[in-house]
Amino acid sequence: MNPQEDAKRESLSIRDLYADLDEKQASEAEEFLNGYLDLALEIYEAICRDPERYQRFRFLTEIREASTMEESGSQPENNPTLSP
């Protein structure tokens, strides 16, 4: 994505995403979204202040490599139950 697309994406509002909402509904949706984001940030900051919690957070959110089957187990000629 180029910087112009990033800027456009960042400037989207609730009203852009949900054009069918009236003014009151859009305002309420923005308040709920902001409250949710504030809570998420508060939780993240609390985790970052506690080294033990931060370690657990990092462990739970790290990207793990997908496990793969060994080649020998997936070949019919090497597995008598899969051979014709």
C-alpha angles and dihedrals in degrees: 000000000000124000093258092056090047091052092048091048092050092051096058114118135196087261090056092050097041107031092166093067117102120231095268094048092047091049092050091047091052091050092051092047092049091048091050092049091048090052093047090050092047091052092047092049091049090052091049092053092056112064094201093050090044091054090052090046091052092048093050095047102040118115110247126201113251113251116244133201117248113257094238093059095051098051114092092215090059095046117062092199091059098042117105 
